[in-house]
Amino acid sequence: MSAGAPLDGVRVVCLEQAVAAPLATRHWAALGAGVIKIGRPGGGDFARHYDDAVRGLSSHFVWLNRSKRSLTLDIKRPGARAVLDRLLAKADVFVQNLAPGAAARAGLGAGDLAARFPRLIVCGISGYGRDGPYAGKKAYDLLIQCEAGLVSTTGTETDMAKVGISAADIAAGMYAYSGILTALYRRERTGQGAVLEVSLFDALGEWMGYPAYYTAYGGAPPPRSGLSHATIAPYGPYRAGDGTPVMLAIQNEREWRAFCRDVLRRPALADDPRFRGNAARVAHRDALDAEIDAVFQTLGAADVVARLDAAQIANARINTMGEFWEHEQLRARDRWRRVDSPAGPIDALVPPVDLQGASPRMDAVPDVGEHTTQILQELGFSAVEIDRLQAEAVTQPYRSKD
């Protein structure tokens, strides 16, 4: 990152795996923080092995772990304590998303760390939180999607569907990211560290606010409606005469009138009692769709989009992932960078926040244990001590695959 990076000098130690914690720490690394990722000797983060789609590397791992340094350490072995103590004595932030109770069993419980390192910001990411009947229950993203009700809102009238990305993990990771930034800001004023807890269930529960309120106070859940919006109409996909779907969205009565006048070219339809107001349009959705289809079937998709754009009605293509990867907007705004990895250079998207005067750090995706010796030397371990740690299987020597 350029000189004056916002988190330059902030040191983060993470015992992380999968998605939630790695997403948070990757964002800190992009802002200039020095992130040390502790992994198991022999394998590291199990997300390294989810797939081999990126030139033999895991798509999850390369997405979430650039700009970090990798240290192998078996935290269950007695010799690991000396390494962890030296790491945490110099750290500003410690993050872990281990299985329930694992951090405490390793002597890394939040209370213990707060007592020994009063300026340290300690963040634990869990499935359901530290207490309550589900505290000890193992949790993964899709399971949380089910427990938080997300799956019940997604899909078609007859079939539920999961969200195609790790929604619960991403929600928790972003709340950990912002929560720790808040704690760092407070520490600048008070000098005191902090203990934070973020659960996947709580994070995704926050995102479920609209359907939860709609159900609790409306008496019934919003209906599953596929690509169409459950409670706004017209808002969804409509096929043009050439068979191409066009996604459009109407948000208010001004847009509805412009849509009838300039897109459908049937201005009187705006005052049809069946469609006067959003609630009426939702109640008569089938009739509304038939009126729209009757016009769109006479037009090609390009003509439909041209009319929508001219009327300033929001619309979108339903892109495949390949089409997103090649999206002209990303290219035009220079949103891609080349970063190194154990498999060679790969493309990576620039983080979404553009901070004036600072460029995000876009360093390599680390190999497992790649920086072990370097980090141990920085902590003051001698060559003899490092050899002993390796002999005791506390850590392992790094051997490049080249």
Secondary structure as a PSIPRED ss2 file (coil, helix, strand):
# PSIPRED VFORMAT (PSIPRED V4.0)

   1 M C   1.000  0.000  0.000
   2 S C   1.000  0.000  0.000
   3 A C   1.000  0.000  0.000
   4 G C   1.000  0.000  0.000
   5 A C   1.000  0.000  0.000
   6 P C   1.000  0.000  0.000
   7 L C   1.000  0.000  0.000
   8 D C   1.000  0.000  0.000
   9 G C   1.000  0.000  0.000
  10 V C   1.000  0.000  0.000
  11 R E   0.000  0.000  1.000
  12 V E   0.000  0.000  1.000
  13 V E   0.000  0.000  1.000
  14 C E   0.000  0.000  1.000
  15 L E   0.000  0.000  1.000
  16 E C   1.000  0.000  0.000
  17 Q C   1.000  0.000  0.000
  18 A C   1.000  0.000  0.000
  19 V C   1.000  0.000  0.000
  20 A H   0.000  1.000  0.000
  21 A H   0.000  1.000  0.000
  22 P H   0.000  1.000  0.000
  23 L H   0.000  1.000  0.000
  24 A H   0.000  1.000  0.000
  25 T H   0.000  1.000  0.000
  26 R H   0.000  1.000  0.000
  27 H H   0.000  1.000  0.000
  28 W H   0.000  1.000  0.000
  29 A H   0.000  1.000  0.000
  30 A H   0.000  1.000  0.000
  31 L C   1.000  0.000  0.000
  32 G C   1.000  0.000  0.000
  33 A C   1.000  0.000  0.000
  34 G E   0.000  0.000  1.000
  35 V E   0.000  0.000  1.000
  36 I E   0.000  0.000  1.000
  37 K E   0.000  0.000  1.000
  38 I E   0.000  0.000  1.000
  39 G E   0.000  0.000  1.000
  40 R C   1.000  0.000  0.000
  41 P C   1.000  0.000  0.000
  42 G C   1.000  0.000  0.000
  43 G C   1.000  0.000  0.000
  44 G C   1.000  0.000  0.000
  45 D C   1.000  0.000  0.000
  46 F H   0.000  1.000  0.000
  47 A H   0.000  1.000  0.000
  48 R H   0.000  1.000  0.000
  49 H H   0.000  1.000  0.000
  50 Y C   1.000  0.000  0.000
  51 D C   1.000  0.000  0.000
  52 D C   1.000  0.000  0.000
  53 A C   1.000  0.000  0.000
  54 V E   0.000  0.000  1.000
  55 R C   1.000  0.000  0.000
  56 G C   1.000  0.000  0.000
  57 L E   0.000  0.000  1.000
  58 S C   1.000  0.000  0.000
  59 S H   0.000  1.000  0.000
  60 H H   0.000  1.000  0.000
  61 F H   0.000  1.000  0.000
  62 V H   0.000  1.000  0.000
  63 W H   0.000  1.000  0.000
  64 L H   0.000  1.000  0.000
  65 N C   1.000  0.000  0.000
  66 R C   1.000  0.000  0.000
  67 S C   1.000  0.000  0.000
  68 K C   1.000  0.000  0.000
  69 R E   0.000  0.000  1.000
  70 S E   0.000  0.000  1.000
  71 L E   0.000  0.000  1.000
  72 T E   0.000  0.000  1.000
  73 L C   1.000  0.000  0.000
  74 D C   1.000  0.000  0.000
  75 I C   1.000  0.000  0.000
  76 K C   1.000  0.000  0.000
  77 R C   1.000  0.000  0.000
  78 P C   1.000  0.000  0.000
  79 G C   1.000  0.000  0.000
  80 A H   0.000  1.000  0.000
  81 R H   0.000  1.000  0.000
  82 A H   0.000  1.000  0.000
  83 V H   0.000  1.000  0.000
  84 L H   0.000  1.000  0.000
  85 D H   0.000  1.000  0.000
  86 R H   0.000  1.000  0.000
  87 L H   0.000  1.000  0.000
  88 L H   0.000  1.000  0.000
  89 A H   0.000  1.000  0.000
  90 K C   1.000  0.000  0.000
  91 A C   1.000  0.000  0.000
  92 D C   1.000  0.000  0.000
  93 V E   0.000  0.000  1.000
  94 F E   0.000  0.000  1.000
  95 V E   0.000  0.000  1.000
  96 Q E   0.000  0.000  1.000
  97 N C   1.000  0.000  0.000
  98 L C   1.000  0.000  0.000
  99 A C   1.000  0.000  0.000
 100 P C   1.000  0.000  0.000
 101 G C   1.000  0.000  0.000
 102 A H   0.000  1.000  0.000
 103 A H   0.000  1.000  0.000
 104 A H   0.000  1.000  0.000
 105 R H   0.000  1.000  0.000
 106 A C   1.000  0.000  0.000
 107 G C   1.000  0.000  0.000
 108 L C   1.000  0.000  0.000
 109 G C   1.000  0.000  0.000
 110 A H   0.000  1.000  0.000
 111 G H   0.000  1.000  0.000
 112 D H   0.000  1.000  0.000
 113 L H   0.000  1.000  0.000
 114 A H   0.000  1.000  0.000
 115 A H   0.000  1.000  0.000
 116 R H   0.000  1.000  0.000
 117 F C   1.000  0.000  0.000
 118 P C   1.000  0.000  0.000
 119 R C   1.000  0.000  0.000
 120 L C   1.000  0.000  0.000
 121 I E   0.000  0.000  1.000
 122 V E   0.000  0.000  1.000
 123 C E   0.000  0.000  1.000
 124 G E   0.000  0.000  1.000
 125 I E   0.000  0.000  1.000
 126 S E   0.000  0.000  1.000
 127 G C   1.000  0.000  0.000
 128 Y C   1.000  0.000  0.000
 129 G C   1.000  0.000  0.000
 130 R C   1.000  0.000  0.000
 131 D C   1.000  0.000  0.000
 132 G C   1.000  0.000  0.000
 133 P C   1.000  0.000  0.000
 134 Y C   1.000  0.000  0.000
 135 A C   1.000  0.000  0.000
 136 G C   1.000  0.000  0.000
 137 K C   1.000  0.000  0.000
 138 K C   1.000  0.000  0.000
 139 A C   1.000  0.000  0.000
 140 Y C   1.000  0.000  0.000
 141 D H   0.000  1.000  0.000
 142 L H   0.000  1.000  0.000
 143 L H   0.000  1.000  0.000
 144 I H   0.000  1.000  0.000
 145 Q H   0.000  1.000  0.000
 146 C H   0.000  1.000  0.000
 147 E H   0.000  1.000  0.000
 148 A C   1.000  0.000  0.000
 149 G C   1.000  0.000  0.000
 150 L H   0.000  1.000  0.000
 151 V H   0.000  1.000  0.000
 152 S H   0.000  1.000  0.000
 153 T H   0.000  1.000  0.000
 154 T C   1.000  0.000  0.000
 155 G E   0.000  0.000  1.000
 156 T C   1.000  0.000  0.000
 157 E C   1.000  0.000  0.000
 158 T C   1.000  0.000  0.000
 159 D C   1.000  0.000  0.000
 160 M E   0.000  0.000  1.000
 161 A C   1.000  0.000  0.000
 162 K C   1.000  0.000  0.000
 163 V C   1.000  0.000  0.000
 164 G C   1.000  0.000  0.000
 165 I C   1.000  0.000  0.000
 166 S C   1.000  0.000  0.000
 167 A H   0.000  1.000  0.000
 168 A H   0.000  1.000  0.000
 169 D H   0.000  1.000  0.000
 170 I H   0.000  1.000  0.000
 171 A H   0.000  1.000  0.000
 172 A H   0.000  1.000  0.000
 173 G H   0.000  1.000  0.000
 174 M H   0.000  1.000  0.000
 175 Y H   0.000  1.000  0.000
 176 A H   0.000  1.000  0.000
 177 Y H   0.000  1.000  0.000
 178 S H   0.000  1.000  0.000
 179 G H   0.000  1.000  0.000
 180 I H   0.000  1.000  0.000
 181 L H   0.000  1.000  0.000
 182 T H   0.000  1.000  0.000
 183 A H   0.000  1.000  0.000
 184 L H   0.000  1.000  0.000
 185 Y H   0.000  1.000  0.000
 186 R H   0.000  1.000  0.000
 187 R H   0.000  1.000  0.000
 188 E H   0.000  1.000  0.000
 189 R H   0.000  1.000  0.000
 190 T H   0.000  1.000  0.000
 191 G C   1.000  0.000  0.000
 192 Q C   1.000  0.000  0.000
 193 G C   1.000  0.000  0.000
 194 A E   0.000  0.000  1.000
 195 V E   0.000  0.000  1.000
 196 L E   0.000  0.000  1.000
 197 E E   0.000  0.000  1.000
 198 V E   0.000  0.000  1.000
 199 S E   0.000  0.000  1.000
 200 L H   0.000  1.000  0.000
 201 F H   0.000  1.000  0.000
 202 D H   0.000  1.000  0.000
 203 A H   0.000  1.000  0.000
 204 L H   0.000  1.000  0.000
 205 G H   0.000  1.000  0.000
 206 E H   0.000  1.000  0.000
 207 W H   0.000  1.000  0.000
 208 M C   1.000  0.000  0.000
 209 G H   0.000  1.000  0.000
 210 Y H   0.000  1.000  0.000
 211 P H   0.000  1.000  0.000
 212 A H   0.000  1.000  0.000
 213 Y H   0.000  1.000  0.000
 214 Y H   0.000  1.000  0.000
 215 T H   0.000  1.000  0.000
 216 A H   0.000  1.000  0.000
 217 Y H   0.000  1.000  0.000
 218 G H   0.000  1.000  0.000
 219 G C   1.000  0.000  0.000
 220 A C   1.000  0.000  0.000
 221 P C   1.000  0.000  0.000
 222 P C   1.000  0.000  0.000
 223 P C   1.000  0.000  0.000
 224 R C   1.000  0.000  0.000
 225 S C   1.000  0.000  0.000
 226 G C   1.000  0.000  0.000
 227 L C   1.000  0.000  0.000
 228 S C   1.000  0.000  0.000
 229 H C   1.000  0.000  0.000
 230 A C   1.000  0.000  0.000
 231 T C   1.000  0.000  0.000
 232 I C   1.000  0.000  0.000
 233 A C   1.000  0.000  0.000
 234 P C   1.000  0.000  0.000
 235 Y E   0.000  0.000  1.000
 236 G E   0.000  0.000  1.000
 237 P E   0.000  0.000  1.000
 238 Y E   0.000  0.000  1.000
 239 R E   0.000  0.000  1.000
 240 A C   1.000  0.000  0.000
 241 G C   1.000  0.000  0.000
 242 D C   1.000  0.000  0.000
 243 G C   1.000  0.000  0.000
 244 T C   1.000  0.000  0.000
 245 P E   0.000  0.000  1.000
 246 V E   0.000  0.000  1.000
 247 M E   0.000  0.000  1.000
 248 L E   0.000  0.000  1.000
 249 A E   0.000  0.000  1.000
 250 I C   1.000  0.000  0.000
 251 Q C   1.000  0.000  0.000
 252 N C   1.000  0.000  0.000
 253 E H   0.000  1.000  0.000
 254 R H   0.000  1.000  0.000
 255 E H   0.000  1.000  0.000
 256 W H   0.000  1.000  0.000
 257 R H   0.000  1.000  0.000
 258 A H   0.000  1.000  0.000
 259 F H   0.000  1.000  0.000
 260 C H   0.000  1.000  0.000
 261 R H   0.000  1.000  0.000
 262 D H   0.000  1.000  0.000
 263 V H   0.000  1.000  0.000
 264 L C   1.000  0.000  0.000
 265 R C   1.000  0.000  0.000
 266 R C   1.000  0.000  0.000
 267 P H   0.000  1.000  0.000
 268 A H   0.000  1.000  0.000
 269 L H   0.000  1.000  0.000
 270 A H   0.000  1.000  0.000
 271 D H   0.000  1.000  0.000
 272 D C   1.000  0.000  0.000
 273 P H   0.000  1.000  0.000
 274 R H   0.000  1.000  0.000
 275 F H   0.000  1.000  0.000
 276 R C   1.000  0.000  0.000
 277 G C   1.000  0.000  0.000
 278 N H   0.000  1.000  0.000
 279 A H   0.000  1.000  0.000
 280 A H   0.000  1.000  0.000
 281 R H   0.000  1.000  0.000
 282 V H   0.000  1.000  0.000
 283 A H   0.000  1.000  0.000
 284 H C   1.000  0.000  0.000
 285 R H   0.000  1.000  0.000
 286 D H   0.000  1.000  0.000
 287 A H   0.000  1.000  0.000
 288 L H   0.000  1.000  0.000
 289 D H   0.000  1.000  0.000
 290 A H   0.000  1.000  0.000
 291 E H   0.000  1.000  0.000
 292 I H   0.000  1.000  0.000
 293 D H   0.000  1.000  0.000
 294 A H   0.000  1.000  0.000
 295 V H   0.000  1.000  0.000
 296 F H   0.000  1.000  0.000
 297 Q C   1.000  0.000  0.000
 298 T C   1.000  0.000  0.000
 299 L C   1.000  0.000  0.000
 300 G C   1.000  0.000  0.000
 301 A H   0.000  1.000  0.000
 302 A H   0.000  1.000  0.000
 303 D H   0.000  1.000  0.000
 304 V H   0.000  1.000  0.000
 305 V H   0.000  1.000  0.000
 306 A H   0.000  1.000  0.000
 307 R H   0.000  1.000  0.000
 308 L H   0.000  1.000  0.000
 309 D H   0.000  1.000  0.000
 310 A H   0.000  1.000  0.000
 311 A C   1.000  0.000  0.000
 312 Q C   1.000  0.000  0.000
 313 I C   1.000  0.000  0.000
 314 A E   0.000  0.000  1.000
 315 N E   0.000  0.000  1.000
 316 A E   0.000  0.000  1.000
 317 R C   1.000  0.000  0.000
 318 I C   1.000  0.000  0.000
 319 N C   1.000  0.000  0.000
 320 T C   1.000  0.000  0.000
 321 M H   0.000  1.000  0.000
 322 G H   0.000  1.000  0.000
 323 E H   0.000  1.000  0.000
 324 F H   0.000  1.000  0.000
 325 W H   0.000  1.000  0.000
 326 E C   1.000  0.000  0.000
 327 H C   1.000  0.000  0.000
 328 E H   0.000  1.000  0.000
 329 Q H   0.000  1.000  0.000
 330 L H   0.000  1.000  0.000
 331 R H   0.000  1.000  0.000
 332 A H   0.000  1.000  0.000
 333 R C   1.000  0.000  0.000
 334 D C   1.000  0.000  0.000
 335 R C   1.000  0.000  0.000
 336 W E   0.000  0.000  1.000
 337 R E   0.000  0.000  1.000
 338 R E   0.000  0.000  1.000
 339 V E   0.000  0.000  1.000
 340 D C   1.000  0.000  0.000
 341 S C   1.000  0.000  0.000
 342 P C   1.000  0.000  0.000
 343 A C   1.000  0.000  0.000
 344 G C   1.000  0.000  0.000
 345 P C   1.000  0.000  0.000
 346 I E   0.000  0.000  1.000
 347 D E   0.000  0.000  1.000
 348 A E   0.000  0.000  1.000
 349 L E   0.000  0.000  1.000
 350 V C   1.000  0.000  0.000
 351 P C   1.000  0.000  0.000
 352 P C   1.000  0.000  0.000
 353 V C   1.000  0.000  0.000
 354 D C   1.000  0.000  0.000
 355 L C   1.000  0.000  0.000
 356 Q C   1.000  0.000  0.000
 357 G C   1.000  0.000  0.000
 358 A C   1.000  0.000  0.000
 359 S C   1.000  0.000  0.000
 360 P C   1.000  0.000  0.000
 361 R C   1.000  0.000  0.000
 362 M C   1.000  0.000  0.000
 363 D C   1.000  0.000  0.000
 364 A C   1.000  0.000  0.000
 365 V C   1.000  0.000  0.000
 366 P C   1.000  0.000  0.000
 367 D C   1.000  0.000  0.000
 368 V C   1.000  0.000  0.000
 369 G C   1.000  0.000  0.000
 370 E C   1.000  0.000  0.000
 371 H C   1.000  0.000  0.000
 372 T H   0.000  1.000  0.000
 373 T H   0.000  1.000  0.000
 374 Q H   0.000  1.000  0.000
 375 I H   0.000  1.000  0.000
 376 L H   0.000  1.000  0.000
 377 Q H   0.000  1.000  0.000
 378 E H   0.000  1.000  0.000
 379 L C   1.000  0.000  0.000
 380 G C   1.000  0.000  0.000
 381 F C   1.000  0.000  0.000
 382 S C   1.000  0.000  0.000
 383 A H   0.000  1.000  0.000
 384 V H   0.000  1.000  0.000
 385 E H   0.000  1.000  0.000
 386 I H   0.000  1.000  0.000
 387 D H   0.000  1.000  0.000
 388 R H   0.000  1.000  0.000
 389 L H   0.000  1.000  0.000
 390 Q H   0.000  1.000  0.000
 391 A H   0.000  1.000  0.000
 392 E C   1.000  0.000  0.000
 393 A C   1.000  0.000  0.000
 394 V C   1.000  0.000  0.000
 395 T C   1.000  0.000  0.000
 396 Q C   1.000  0.000  0.000
 397 P C   1.000  0.000  0.000
 398 Y C   1.000  0.000  0.000
 399 R C   1.000  0.000  0.000
 400 S C   1.000  0.000  0.000
 401 K C   1.000  0.000  0.000
 402 D C   1.000  0.000  0.000
